[in-house]
Amino acid sequence: MAYAHTNSKGTTYYLHGKIVTLKGGRQQQIYWFGKEAKAHALDSVPAGYQIVESPRTGLPLCKKG
């Protein structure tokens, strides 16, 4: 079951994440929210991260700390 977050506007978003390779060859973990749960959906918030909401757009963000 994918992690779901409902923002202050009532829209539900699902957390996704995957490891991408940057131009220099370094690998980095990225996280994003989408309106549908797809292939890279995560079951929970990663350790050391918290979910905050953009005050202007209402889009949830995965923030370290």
mmCIF file as gemmi writes it, N, C-alpha and C atoms, coordinates in Angstrom:
data_model
loop_
_atom_site.group_PDB
_atom_site.id
_atom_site.type_symbol
_atom_site.label_atom_id
_atom_site.label_alt_id
_atom_site.label_comp_id
_atom_site.label_asym_id
_atom_site.label_entity_id
_atom_site.label_seq_id
_atom_site.pdbx_PDB_ins_code
_atom_site.Cartn_x
_atom_site.Cartn_y
_atom_site.Cartn_z
_atom_site.occupancy
_atom_site.B_iso_or_equiv
_atom_site.pdbx_formal_charge
_atom_site.auth_seq_id
_atom_site.auth_asym_id
_atom_site.pdbx_PDB_model_num
ATOM 1 N N . MET Axp A 1 ? 0.847 -1.181 0 1 0 ? 1 A 1
ATOM 2 C CA . MET Axp A 1 ? 0 0 0 1 0 ? 1 A 1
ATOM 3 C C . MET Axp A 1 ? 0.886 1.235 0 1 0 ? 1 A 1
ATOM 4 N N . ALA Axp A 2 ? 0.694 2.12 -0.948 1 0 ? 2 A 1
ATOM 5 C CA . ALA Axp A 2 ? 1.515 3.313 -1.092 1 0 ? 2 A 1
ATOM 6 C C . ALA Axp A 2 ? 1.19 4.344 -0.007 1 0 ? 2 A 1
ATOM 7 N N . TYR Axp A 3 ? 2.219 5.087 0.415 1 0 ? 3 A 1
ATOM 8 C CA . TYR Axp A 3 ? 2.027 6.151 1.404 1 0 ? 3 A 1
ATOM 9 C C . TYR Axp A 3 ? 1.226 7.279 0.76 1 0 ? 3 A 1
ATOM 10 N N . ALA Axp A 4 ? 0.141 7.681 1.39 1 0 ? 4 A 1
ATOM 11 C CA . ALA Axp A 4 ? -0.724 8.739 0.866 1 0 ? 4 A 1
ATOM 12 C C . ALA Axp A 4 ? -0.724 9.927 1.817 1 0 ? 4 A 1
ATOM 13 N N . HIS Axp A 5 ? -0.74 11.114 1.248 1 0 ? 5 A 1
ATOM 14 C CA . HIS Axp A 5 ? -0.819 12.361 2.021 1 0 ? 5 A 1
ATOM 15 C C . HIS Axp A 5 ? -1.914 13.222 1.405 1 0 ? 5 A 1
ATOM 16 N N . THR Axp A 6 ? -2.861 13.652 2.231 1 0 ? 6 A 1
ATOM 17 C CA . THR Axp A 6 ? -3.911 14.554 1.768 1 0 ? 6 A 1
ATOM 18 C C . THR Axp A 6 ? -3.554 15.961 2.22 1 0 ? 6 A 1
ATOM 19 N N . ASN Axp A 7 ? -3.448 16.876 1.25 1 0 ? 7 A 1
ATOM 20 C CA . ASN Axp A 7 ? -3.024 18.236 1.577 1 0 ? 7 A 1
ATOM 21 C C . ASN Axp A 7 ? -4.185 19.071 2.114 1 0 ? 7 A 1
ATOM 22 N N . SER Axp A 8 ? -3.911 20.326 2.419 1 0 ? 8 A 1
ATOM 23 C CA . SER Axp A 8 ? -4.915 21.209 3.011 1 0 ? 8 A 1
ATOM 24 C C . SER Axp A 8 ? -6.053 21.532 2.049 1 0 ? 8 A 1
ATOM 25 N N . LYS Axp A 9 ? -5.839 21.308 0.761 1 0 ? 9 A 1
ATOM 26 C CA . LYS Axp A 9 ? -6.872 21.563 -0.24 1 0 ? 9 A 1
ATOM 27 C C . LYS Axp A 9 ? -7.738 20.331 -0.497 1 0 ? 9 A 1
ATOM 28 N N . GLY Axp A 10 ? -7.396 19.198 0.161 1 0 ? 10 A 1
ATOM 29 C CA . GLY Axp A 10 ? -8.193 17.989 0.028 1 0 ? 10 A 1
ATOM 30 C C . GLY Axp A 10 ? -7.75 17.049 -1.074 1 0 ? 10 A 1
ATOM 31 N N . THR Axp A 11 ? -6.621 17.317 -1.728 1 0 ? 11 A 1
ATOM 32 C CA . THR Axp A 11 ? -6.103 16.464 -2.788 1 0 ? 11 A 1
ATOM 33 C C . THR Axp A 11 ? -5.156 15.422 -2.191 1 0 ? 11 A 1
ATOM 34 N N . THR Axp A 12 ? -5.295 14.175 -2.617 1 0 ? 12 A 1
ATOM 35 C CA . THR Axp A 12 ? -4.439 13.101 -2.113 1 0 ? 12 A 1
ATOM 36 C C . THR Axp A 12 ? -3.281 12.87 -3.076 1 0 ? 12 A 1
ATOM 37 N N . TYR Axp A 13 ? -2.071 12.793 -2.511 1 0 ? 13 A 1
ATOM 38 C CA . TYR Axp A 13 ? -0.853 12.545 -3.277 1 0 ? 13 A 1
ATOM 39 C C . TYR Axp A 13 ? -0.173 11.296 -2.73 1 0 ? 13 A 1
ATOM 40 N N . TYR Axp A 14 ? 0.551 10.571 -3.595 1 0 ? 14 A 1
ATOM 41 C CA . TYR Axp A 14 ? 1.244 9.345 -3.221 1 0 ? 14 A 1
ATOM 42 C C . TYR Axp A 14 ? 2.749 9.54 -3.38 1 0 ? 14 A 1
ATOM 43 N N . LEU Axp A 15 ? 3.51 9.064 -2.388 1 0 ? 15 A 1
ATOM 44 C CA . LEU Axp A 15 ? 4.966 9.216 -2.368 1 0 ? 15 A 1
ATOM 45 C C . LEU Axp A 15 ? 5.628 8.166 -3.25 1 0 ? 15 A 1
ATOM 46 N N . HIS Axp A 16 ? 6.567 8.623 -4.097 1 0 ? 16 A 1
ATOM 47 C CA . HIS Axp A 16 ? 7.343 7.755 -4.973 1 0 ? 16 A 1
ATOM 48 C C . HIS Axp A 16 ? 8.828 8.021 -4.748 1 0 ? 16 A 1
ATOM 49 N N . GLY Axp A 17 ? 9.663 7.073 -5.1 1 0 ? 17 A 1
ATOM 50 C CA . GLY Axp A 17 ? 11.102 7.257 -4.982 1 0 ? 17 A 1
ATOM 51 C C . GLY Axp A 17 ? 11.857 6.269 -5.834 1 0 ? 17 A 1
ATOM 52 N N . LYS Axp A 18 ? 13.038 6.677 -6.3 1 0 ? 18 A 1
ATOM 53 C CA . LYS Axp A 18 ? 13.911 5.771 -7.037 1 0 ? 18 A 1
ATOM 54 C C . LYS Axp A 18 ? 15.324 6.331 -7.046 1 0 ? 18 A 1
ATOM 55 N N . ILE Axp A 19 ? 16.269 5.497 -7.428 1 0 ? 19 A 1
ATOM 56 C CA . ILE Axp A 19 ? 17.669 5.897 -7.534 1 0 ? 19 A 1
ATOM 57 C C . ILE Axp A 19 ? 17.934 6.24 -8.997 1 0 ? 19 A 1
ATOM 58 N N . VAL Axp A 20 ? 18.475 7.441 -9.23 1 0 ? 20 A 1
ATOM 59 C CA . VAL Axp A 20 ? 18.809 7.886 -10.584 1 0 ? 20 A 1
ATOM 60 C C . VAL Axp A 20 ? 20.316 8.066 -10.692 1 0 ? 20 A 1
ATOM 61 N N . THR Axp A 21 ? 20.838 7.958 -11.91 1 0 ? 21 A 1
ATOM 62 C CA . THR Axp A 21 ? 22.254 8.174 -12.163 1 0 ? 21 A 1
ATOM 63 C C . THR Axp A 21 ? 22.429 9.557 -12.776 1 0 ? 21 A 1
ATOM 64 N N . LEU Axp A 22 ? 23.256 10.382 -12.144 1 0 ? 22 A 1
ATOM 65 C CA . LEU Axp A 22 ? 23.509 11.737 -12.62 1 0 ? 22 A 1
ATOM 66 C C . LEU Axp A 22 ? 24.548 11.719 -13.735 1 0 ? 22 A 1
ATOM 67 N N . LYS Axp A 23 ? 24.735 12.853 -14.419 1 0 ? 23 A 1
ATOM 68 C CA . LYS Axp A 23 ? 25.662 12.933 -15.549 1 0 ? 23 A 1
ATOM 69 C C . LYS Axp A 23 ? 27.075 12.496 -15.191 1 0 ? 23 A 1
ATOM 70 N N . GLY Axp A 24 ? 27.536 12.82 -14.008 1 0 ? 24 A 1
ATOM 71 C CA . GLY Axp A 24 ? 28.89 12.467 -13.59 1 0 ? 24 A 1
ATOM 72 C C . GLY Axp A 24 ? 29.034 11.01 -13.176 1 0 ? 24 A 1
ATOM 73 N N . GLY Axp A 25 ? 27.949 10.244 -13.214 1 0 ? 25 A 1
ATOM 74 C CA . GLY Axp A 25 ? 27.987 8.835 -12.849 1 0 ? 25 A 1
ATOM 75 C C . GLY Axp A 25 ? 27.575 8.561 -11.418 1 0 ? 25 A 1
ATOM 76 N N . ARG Axp A 26 ? 27.409 9.615 -10.619 1 0 ? 26 A 1
ATOM 77 C CA . ARG Axp A 26 ? 27.006 9.447 -9.229 1 0 ? 26 A 1
ATOM 78 C C . ARG Axp A 26 ? 25.529 9.087 -9.166 1 0 ? 26 A 1
ATOM 79 N N . GLN Axp A 27 ? 25.188 8.203 -8.224 1 0 ? 27 A 1
ATOM 80 C CA . GLN Axp A 27 ? 23.794 7.807 -8.049 1 0 ? 27 A 1
ATOM 81 C C . GLN Axp A 27 ? 23.188 8.577 -6.88 1 0 ? 27 A 1
ATOM 82 N N . GLN Axp A 28 ? 21.912 8.943 -7.036 1 0 ? 28 A 1
ATOM 83 C CA . GLN Axp A 28 ? 21.236 9.722 -6.008 1 0 ? 28 A 1
ATOM 84 C C . GLN Axp A 28 ? 19.795 9.254 -5.88 1 0 ? 28 A 1
ATOM 85 N N . GLN Axp A 29 ? 19.316 9.179 -4.646 1 0 ? 29 A 1
ATOM 86 C CA . GLN Axp A 29 ? 17.925 8.811 -4.362 1 0 ? 29 A 1
ATOM 87 C C . GLN Axp A 29 ? 17.064 10.057 -4.508 1 0 ? 29 A 1
ATOM 88 N N . ILE Axp A 30 ? 15.956 9.961 -5.258 1 0 ? 30 A 1
ATOM 89 C CA . ILE Axp A 30 ? 15.029 11.081 -5.384 1 0 ? 30 A 1
ATOM 90 C C . ILE Axp A 30 ? 13.645 10.65 -4.909 1 0 ? 30 A 1
ATOM 91 N N . TYR Axp A 31 ? 12.865 11.617 -4.44 1 0 ? 31 A 1
ATOM 92 C CA . TYR Axp A 31 ? 11.507 11.381 -3.967 1 0 ? 31 A 1
ATOM 93 C C . TYR Axp A 31 ? 10.587 12.393 -4.62 1 0 ? 31 A 1
ATOM 94 N N . TRP Axp A 32 ? 9.362 11.985 -4.94 1 0 ? 32 A 1
ATOM 95 C CA . TRP Axp A 32 ? 8.375 12.897 -5.489 1 0 ? 32 A 1
ATOM 96 C C . TRP Axp A 32 ? 6.978 12.398 -5.162 1 0 ? 32 A 1
ATOM 97 N N . PHE Axp A 33 ? 6.013 13.299 -5.28 1 0 ? 33 A 1
ATOM 98 C CA . PHE Axp A 33 ? 4.616 12.967 -5.041 1 0 ? 33 A 1
ATOM 99 C C . PHE Axp A 33 ? 3.853 13.028 -6.35 1 0 ? 33 A 1
ATOM 100 N N . GLY Axp A 34 ? 2.906 12.106 -6.523 1 0 ? 34 A 1
ATOM 101 C CA . GLY Axp A 34 ? 2.044 12.092 -7.693 1 0 ? 34 A 1
ATOM 102 C C . GLY Axp A 34 ? 0.61 11.836 -7.268 1 0 ? 34 A 1
ATOM 103 N N . LYS Axp A 35 ? -0.318 12.189 -8.134 1 0 ? 35 A 1
ATOM 104 C CA . LYS Axp A 35 ? -1.737 12.018 -7.812 1 0 ? 35 A 1
ATOM 105 C C . LYS Axp A 35 ? -2.196 10.568 -7.943 1 0 ? 35 A 1
ATOM 106 N N . GLU Axp A 36 ? -1.38 9.715 -8.571 1 0 ? 36 A 1
ATOM 107 C CA . GLU Axp A 36 ? -1.689 8.294 -8.7 1 0 ? 36 A 1
ATOM 108 C C . GLU Axp A 36 ? -0.509 7.478 -8.184 1 0 ? 36 A 1
ATOM 109 N N . ALA Axp A 37 ? -0.788 6.325 -7.578 1 0 ? 37 A 1
ATOM 110 C CA . ALA Axp A 37 ? 0.271 5.418 -7.127 1 0 ? 37 A 1
ATOM 111 C C . ALA Axp A 37 ? 0.725 4.6 -8.322 1 0 ? 37 A 1
ATOM 112 N N . LYS Axp A 38 ? 1.983 4.727 -8.683 1 0 ? 38 A 1
ATOM 113 C CA . LYS Axp A 38 ? 2.525 4.02 -9.851 1 0 ? 38 A 1
ATOM 114 C C . LYS Axp A 38 ? 3.629 3.068 -9.422 1 0 ? 38 A 1
ATOM 115 N N . ALA Axp A 39 ? 4.482 2.667 -10.355 1 0 ? 39 A 1
ATOM 116 C CA . ALA Axp A 39 ? 5.479 1.617 -10.145 1 0 ? 39 A 1
ATOM 117 C C . ALA Axp A 39 ? 6.473 1.903 -9.022 1 0 ? 39 A 1
ATOM 118 N N . HIS Axp A 40 ? 6.866 3.146 -8.825 1 0 ? 40 A 1
ATOM 119 C CA . HIS Axp A 40 ? 7.894 3.468 -7.836 1 0 ? 40 A 1
ATOM 120 C C . HIS Axp A 40 ? 7.308 3.96 -6.513 1 0 ? 40 A 1
ATOM 121 N N . ALA Axp A 41 ? 6.05 3.637 -6.234 1 0 ? 41 A 1
ATOM 122 C CA . ALA Axp A 41 ? 5.394 4.09 -5.008 1 0 ? 41 A 1
ATOM 123 C C . ALA Axp A 41 ? 6.059 3.463 -3.782 1 0 ? 41 A 1
ATOM 124 N N . LEU Axp A 42 ? 6.196 4.26 -2.714 1 0 ? 42 A 1
ATOM 125 C CA . LEU Axp A 42 ? 6.809 3.794 -1.474 1 0 ? 42 A 1
ATOM 126 C C . LEU Axp A 42 ? 5.727 3.542 -0.425 1 0 ? 42 A 1
ATOM 127 N N . ASP Axp A 43 ? 5.988 2.591 0.474 1 0 ? 43 A 1
ATOM 128 C CA . ASP Axp A 43 ? 5.023 2.24 1.513 1 0 ? 43 A 1
ATOM 129 C C . ASP Axp A 43 ? 5.047 3.183 2.71 1 0 ? 43 A 1
ATOM 130 N N . SER Axp A 44 ? 6.169 3.87 2.918 1 0 ? 44 A 1
ATOM 131 C CA . SER Axp A 44 ? 6.279 4.755 4.076 1 0 ? 44 A 1
ATOM 132 C C . SER Axp A 44 ? 7.27 5.876 3.784 1 0 ? 44 A 1
ATOM 133 N N . VAL Axp A 45 ? 7.29 6.861 4.663 1 0 ? 45 A 1
ATOM 134 C CA . VAL Axp A 45 ? 8.237 7.97 4.551 1 0 ? 45 A 1
ATOM 135 C C . VAL Axp A 45 ? 9.619 7.44 4.918 1 0 ? 45 A 1
ATOM 136 N N . PRO Axp A 46 ? 10.653 7.745 4.126 1 0 ? 46 A 1
ATOM 137 C CA . PRO Axp A 46 ? 12.009 7.275 4.438 1 0 ? 46 A 1
ATOM 138 C C . PRO Axp A 46 ? 12.497 7.797 5.785 1 0 ? 46 A 1
ATOM 139 N N . ALA Axp A 47 ? 13.334 7.026 6.441 1 0 ? 47 A 1
ATOM 140 C CA . ALA Axp A 47 ? 13.902 7.422 7.729 1 0 ? 47 A 1
ATOM 141 C C . ALA Axp A 47 ? 14.687 8.717 7.566 1 0 ? 47 A 1
ATOM 142 N N . GLY Axp A 48 ? 14.498 9.636 8.503 1 0 ? 48 A 1
ATOM 143 C CA . GLY Axp A 48 ? 15.207 10.908 8.467 1 0 ? 48 A 1
ATOM 144 C C . GLY Axp A 48 ? 14.523 11.971 7.633 1 0 ? 48 A 1
ATOM 145 N N . TYR Axp A 49 ? 13.361 11.681 7.063 1 0 ? 49 A 1
ATOM 146 C CA . TYR Axp A 49 ? 12.631 12.645 6.241 1 0 ? 49 A 1
ATOM 147 C C . TYR Axp A 49 ? 11.293 12.954 6.879 1 0 ? 49 A 1
ATOM 148 N N . GLN Axp A 50 ? 10.758 14.112 6.548 1 0 ? 50 A 1
ATOM 149 C CA . GLN Axp A 50 ? 9.431 14.487 7.008 1 0 ? 50 A 1
ATOM 150 C C . GLN Axp A 50 ? 8.668 15.081 5.829 1 0 ? 50 A 1
ATOM 151 N N . ILE Axp A 51 ? 7.361 15.074 5.918 1 0 ? 51 A 1
ATOM 152 C CA . ILE Axp A 51 ? 6.524 15.601 4.85 1 0 ? 51 A 1
ATOM 153 C C . ILE Axp A 51 ? 6.076 17.006 5.246 1 0 ? 51 A 1
ATOM 154 N N . VAL Axp A 52 ? 6.356 17.965 4.379 1 0 ? 52 A 1
ATOM 155 C CA . VAL Axp A 52 ? 5.907 19.341 4.566 1 0 ? 52 A 1
ATOM 156 C C . VAL Axp A 52 ? 5.104 19.739 3.328 1 0 ? 52 A 1
ATOM 157 N N . GLU Axp A 53 ? 4.301 20.771 3.483 1 0 ? 53 A 1
ATOM 158 C CA . GLU Axp A 53 ? 3.462 21.207 2.373 1 0 ? 53 A 1
ATOM 159 C C . GLU Axp A 53 ? 3.869 22.603 1.932 1 0 ? 53 A 1
ATOM 160 N N . SER Axp A 54 ? 3.966 22.798 0.628 1 0 ? 54 A 1
ATOM 161 C CA . SER Axp A 54 ? 4.27 24.12 0.097 1 0 ? 54 A 1
ATOM 162 C C . SER Axp A 54 ? 3.106 25.055 0.402 1 0 ? 54 A 1
ATOM 163 N N . PRO Axp A 55 ? 3.358 26.169 1.077 1 0 ? 55 A 1
ATOM 164 C CA . PRO Axp A 55 ? 2.246 27.056 1.443 1 0 ? 55 A 1
ATOM 165 C C . PRO Axp A 55 ? 1.572 27.704 0.229 1 0 ? 55 A 1
ATOM 166 N N . ARG Axp A 56 ? 2.295 27.869 -0.859 1 0 ? 56 A 1
ATOM 167 C CA . ARG Axp A 56 ? 1.754 28.542 -2.04 1 0 ? 56 A 1
ATOM 168 C C . ARG Axp A 56 ? 0.913 27.603 -2.897 1 0 ? 56 A 1
ATOM 169 N N . THR Axp A 57 ? 1.417 26.379 -3.139 1 0 ? 57 A 1
ATOM 170 C CA . THR Axp A 57 ? 0.744 25.461 -4.067 1 0 ? 57 A 1
ATOM 171 C C . THR Axp A 57 ? -0.007 24.33 -3.379 1 0 ? 57 A 1
ATOM 172 N N . GLY Axp A 58 ? 0.357 24.01 -2.133 1 0 ? 58 A 1
ATOM 173 C CA . GLY Axp A 58 ? -0.265 22.899 -1.442 1 0 ? 58 A 1
ATOM 174 C C . GLY Axp A 58 ? 0.361 21.561 -1.771 1 0 ? 58 A 1
ATOM 175 N N . LEU Axp A 59 ? 1.394 21.549 -2.632 1 0 ? 59 A 1
ATOM 176 C CA . LEU Axp A 59 ? 2.056 20.307 -3.004 1 0 ? 59 A 1
ATOM 177 C C . LEU Axp A 59 ? 2.909 19.796 -1.846 1 0 ? 59 A 1
ATOM 178 N N . PRO Axp A 60 ? 2.752 18.523 -1.453 1 0 ? 60 A 1
ATOM 179 C CA . PRO Axp A 60 ? 3.59 17.987 -0.38 1 0 ? 60 A 1
ATOM 180 C C . PRO Axp A 60 ? 5.027 17.776 -0.877 1 0 ? 60 A 1
ATOM 181 N N . LEU Axp A 61 ? 5.974 17.928 0.039 1 0 ? 61 A 1
ATOM 182 C CA . LEU Axp A 61 ? 7.392 17.772 -0.262 1 0 ? 61 A 1
ATOM 183 C C . LEU Axp A 61 ? 8.015 16.855 0.772 1 0 ? 61 A 1
ATOM 184 N N . CYS Axp A 62 ? 8.984 16.068 0.368 1 0 ? 62 A 1
ATOM 185 C CA . CYS Axp A 62 ? 9.704 15.173 1.259 1 0 ? 62 A 1
ATOM 186 C C . CYS Axp A 62 ? 10.995 15.898 1.649 1 0 ? 62 A 1
ATOM 187 N N . LYS Axp A 63 ? 11.083 16.355 2.905 1 0 ? 63 A 1
ATOM 188 C CA . LYS Axp A 63 ? 12.188 17.195 3.352 1 0 ? 63 A 1
ATOM 189 C C . LYS Axp A 63 ? 13.032 16.439 4.368 1 0 ? 63 A 1
ATOM 190 N N . LYS Axp A 64 ? 14.352 16.537 4.212 1 0 ? 64 A 1
ATOM 191 C CA . LYS Axp A 64 ? 15.273 15.9 5.143 1 0 ? 64 A 1
ATOM 192 C C . LYS Axp A 64 ? 15.3 16.693 6.446 1 0 ? 64 A 1
ATOM 193 N N . GLY Axp A 65 ? 15.288 15.957 7.55 1 0 ? 65 A 1
ATOM 194 C CA . GLY Axp A 65 ? 15.386 16.666 8.824 1 0 ? 65 A 1
ATOM 195 C C . GLY Axp A 65 ? 14.334 16.266 9.724 1 0 ? 65 A 1
